[in-house]
Amino acid sequence: VRLASGKSLIGTLAGVVTCSIVTFIFMKAAGPSVTDGSLLALTVVGGLAGGMAELVPLDIDDNFTIPVISGFVLWLSFIILGL
């Protein structure tokens, strides 16, 4: 299934899963400062941010947009969660 941006749905879902796994591993290694509730929230937000960043309709390489957008969204999440 192709989305309006020309991206595939399965590719976007794979991006969400991969970004979730990477966020979980990174935050788990961050140490005891991250509670289980915060870890779950950041894992979901990180996954969705990375997957949705792929769908941005700009003519910019995904290798740039995904880390920049997902990093910004996670930074905002840290502020909101008080981490």
N, C-alpha and C positions, 0 to 999 in steps of 0.2 A: 504494500500500500504506500503510495507516494503522498506526501503532504503538499500543501500549496507552495512551499518554498523549494520543492523538488527533492527534499530529503526523504528518506524512507522512515516509516514508523518503527521498524525493527532496529534500525540504526540509532534512532533517538532513544528507544528503550534500552538498548545496549549501553549507550552513553550514560543514561541515568543510573543503571546498575553499576557500571564501572566507577563512576564518580562517587556513588554511595559507598562502595567498598573502599576506595582510596581514602575518602573522608573518615570512615570508621577506623581504618588502620592508623591513619595519621593522628586522629584525636585520641585513640586508645594509647598510643605511644606518648602522648602529651603528659600523661601522668595523672595523679589523683585529683588534680584541680577540676577535672570534668566529671560531673555526676552522671549517673546512668540516664536520667531524664534529658540532660543537656546533650549527652552523647547521641541519644536517639534523635533528638531534634536536629542536631547539626548534621547527622548522617542523612536524614531525609532532605534537609535544606540543601546540603552540598550536592546530593545526587540530582535533585530537581534543577538546581541552578546550573550545573554542568550540562545536563541534558537540554534544558531550555536555551542555554547560551548558544548551542549548536543551531538552533532555529532562528536566530537573529537574522533578519532579512537584509543585512549589509553585505556589500561585496568585499568583505575582509576575510582573510584566511582563518579557518576554525582554530588553527594552532595559536592564534593570537586572542580571538574572542572568548574561547572557552575558559582559559585560565584567568583572564582579566575580569570577565563578568562574574564567574563563580567565586573568584577571590574577593571581589567587592561585596557580593551578597553574603558570603561567609563572614566577612569583616563586620558588616551590619548586624548579622546574627550574634556575633560575639558581644557587640555593644548592647543589643537588646537583652541578651541573656546575662549580661553582667560578668562576662568572663575576661 
